[in-house]
């Protein structure tokens, strides 16, 4: 009798397992449909009468703030925003940041707008799935998926080497569109594609949301972005340079020039110094230093560790606003 009861319980458990498995399988057959249903209304299509005819964007607040790439609206004439439901608006440009290629627009509407939910892009890993929403070739909002192919990519814009590379289908017109993780959280902005033909070849670049968020906030609040600056030019320390300088090659950023009367010069930093630490952070490669400077508050004093003729020196540098922002 006891055996029969145990067997019955086991059978019921197995039956329940089968039911749950079937439900789970049915959900998996829907792919990303449920997620896309939730996130698609937060995306917008952008058309202009300028050099770039079409683009994409996404809604970041209920009161009508919209984010896109600066190159989508740069040199544009009339701008038109089309929401997921087909309604069109003429937006106001709140501000742009050319360094990050981010622009913030605003529309006036009484609609209950769907907004994106920001995720933590710093947690993304190579191989993670990504969902891209965009307006390719002006066809209207479309979804595509892919994986995060590589981290810390540069796109030769002279500003950032922090882009995600993805094999998701990002085409002309997708610029400025939102990129989500599988939780439906925004983790980036479609910014550029590598393509000899102009179409998607599986190599596209996404600006991470963790870097975009403070820029968006500054533009919303101030209409512009303030960039931190210490007044130096740097390059990577090559084997040839190390040999010429008769020093052992090390990690760090080689200072090629120092701005006269700039923060670095006033602190005592000189050309040919090798910056090995910025505050408590080691400079692992040349791209690390600009990232750390950009994340530093204006007017903050930072201990900068340099290697000069084989000796370590620590300079106290006051981070200032970039004169180009004045």
N, C-alpha and C positions, 0 to 999 in steps of 0.2 A: 504493500500500500504506500509506504513511504517512497519506494522507488517510482511508483506510478505518478505520485505528486511531483517529484523532482523532474521526471520526464515531461510532465505537462507544463511545468514552469519553463523548462528549457525550450519546449516547442513554442510556447507563447512568446518567449524572448526572441527566438529565431524569426517568428512571423513578424514581430514588431520591427526587427532589424531589416527585413525585406521591404516592409512598407516605407520605412525611413529612406532606405537606399533608392527606392523607386522615385520618391518625392525629390530626393537630392539629384537623381539623374535627370528628372524632368526639368529641374531648375537649371542644371548645367546645359541642357539642350537649348535654352534661351540665350546662351552666350552672355553678351554684355547688355542685352536689351533692357533689363530693369534699371541698370545703372545709367544707361544713356537716356532713358525716359526722364530720369531725375535731373541730369546735368545739361541736356540739350537746350532747355529754355533759358539757361544762363548765358548762352553764346549768342553773338550777333554777327550779322553780315555788314560790311562797310563798303560803300561805293563812293568814288570821288571823281571829279572831273579833271584831276591832275594827271601826273605821270604814271601813278599807280592806280589802275582803274578799279580794282577790287581788293578787299582785305577782310580780316576777321577781327573779332574782339570778344570781350566778356564783361558781364555786369558784376561789379564788386560791392554795390550798396543799393538799398531799396530806393534811395532818393535819386538814382539815375546816373551814378558815376560808372564809366565804362573805360576799360583798359585795352590798348592795342599797341602795335609797334609804331614808333615815330616815323619809320620810312613809309608806312601805309598812308599817312596824312601829310607828310612833308611835301612842300611845293604843290599842295592840292588846291583846287578851287572850291567848289561846293562839295560838302560832305553829307552823306545820307546814311543813317543807321537803320537797319531793318531787323526787328526782333523776330524771334522764332515763330510768333503768331502772324507775321506778315506786316504788322504795322510799322510805319516809317517815321523817322524823326530827323530834324536838323540839329545836330549837336553843337555845343560850344566847346572850344578847345580850352581846357583848364591849364595845361602846361605840358612840356615835353622834357625828356632827358636824352640827349644824343648819345651820351656814353653808354647807356644801357639799352638804347633804342626803344624806350618806353614813352607812351603818350597817354594822357588821361583826358577823356572827353566827358561831357555831361548832357543828358537829355532831361527835359521837363515832361513828366507824365504822372497821371493819377493811377496808373496800373500798379498792381501788386507784383513787382518784379521778382523774378527768381535770381538769386545771386550765387556766385561760386563760394565754396567753402575751402579756405586755404589749408593745404596739408604741409607736412614737413619734408621738403625736398631733400634735406640733408640725409634723410633715412633711405633714400632710393639707392638701389644697388644694381650693378650690371646684371641684366637678365630679368629685371622686374618688368611687368607688363605696363604699358602706357596706352591711354585712350586719348585720341586727338580729335578735336572738333574744329572744323574750319569751313571756309567758303571757297573751295577750289575752283579756279577759273570762273568765278562768279555764278556757279551753278546753284548756290544755296547751301545752307548748313548741311554738312556731311560728317560722318564718323568714320574713323579708321583706328586700327590698333597695331601695336608693334611692341618691341622690347627696348629697354634702355641698353644701347649697344656699347657705349663707352662714357666715361666721366671726364671732366676737366678738358674739354676740347676748346680750341680757339678757332675763330672764324675769320681771322685776319682783319678784324675791325680796329685793331690797335688798342682795345679797351679791356676785354675780358677773356680769360681762358677757362671759364667756369661752365661752359655750355654742356648740356647732355647731348649725346649723339643717339639717334634712334633710327630704326628701320621702318617706322610707321609711315604711311603715305601722307607726306606733306608736300603740297603742290603750290603753284602760284595762286594767290588768293587766300591761302591758309595763314599767311603771316599775321601775327597778333592774336591768333586763336588760342583757346585754352587747351592745356594738356593735363589729364587727370590720372591718378592711380586707380587701382581696382576698388577702392573705397569711395570713389567719386569725389576725391579731394583734389583741388588744383595743385599741381606740383611743377608747373612751368608754362612758358609762353612760346608757341611756335615762332621762330625768328628767321631761320635761313635754311636753305637746302643746297646741297652740292649736286650739280647736275650739268653734264656737258650738253644735254639736249633741251634743258628747261623743264623737263618732267621729273617725277620722282624716280630715283634709282636706289632708294633704300638708305640714303645718307642725308639726314636732316638734323637740325640743331635747335635745341630748346633752352630758353633762359630759365634757370631755376626760380621757383616761387619764393624761396627764402631770401634770395637776393633782390627780387622784384618788390617784395612787400614794403620794405622801408622806403624805397624810391617812390612807390605809388602813394604812400602816406605823406611824404614830403610834398609831392606835387599837389595832392588834394588840399593840404593845409596852407602851402606857401605859393603854389603856382610854379615852383621850380625846385631844383635839387641843389643842395650845397655839397660840394666835393671836398673831402679832406686832402691836405697837400703838405709835403715837407720840402719840396724844391730840389729834387735830384733826378738825374737820368741814370738808368741802370742797364746792365746787360749780363748775360750768363758768363760765368768764368770758364772759359774753354781750356783744353789741355795746352794749346799753343800760348795762350795768355799766361797761364801758370808758369810755363817754362820761361817765357820772356821776363816775367817778374821774379823768377827764381823763388817761387813759393810752391808749397804743396797744394794741389788742388783740393778745395774744400767746398762744402755746401755754403750757399749764401748768394748775395746779389752784389755784383761788382759795380761800383759807382764810377760812371764815366764823366759826369758833369754835375756841378753843384750851382744852383741859381744864386746869383749875387744878392746878398742881403736876405736870402731866404732862410727858413727855419733850420735847415740842415747846416748851412754855412755858419750861422750864428752859434750853433751848438758845437762847431768844430769839425764837422765831417768834411773830408776832402776827397777829390778825385783819386781813384786807385784804392780807396778803402773798400773793404769787403764787409757788407752788413750781414752778420750771422744771427742776430736776434733782434726782434722788435718787441719791446716789453718782455714778456715771459715766453713768447713764441719763437721757436727756431725758424730760420728762413731755410726751408728745405730746397727750394729752387726759386728761379727768378719771378715766377708768377705769385709766390706766396706774399712777398712784401707789398705789392699794390693792393692785394686783397685786405691785408691787415690795416694798411693806412686808411683805406676807404671805409673800414668799419669803426674807425676811431672818432670820438667826439671832437668837434672843433674846440680849440684852445686847451686841449688836454696835453700835459707833459708826459712824454714817453721816454723810458730809458732804452737807447739804441746801442747795441753792442757791435763794435766793428773790429775787424782784424786789420792792423796796419803794420807792415813790415814784420810780420810774425808775432806781433804783440797785441793782446786784447785791450781795447779801450772802451769805456762806456760813456756815451754822450747823452745829455738830457735835451731832447728835441721837443719843441712846442708845436703841435699840429695846428695848422691854420687853414682857413678857407682858401680854396684855389682862386688865384686872382682872376681867372677866366670867368668865375661866377659873379664877379663884382658888377 
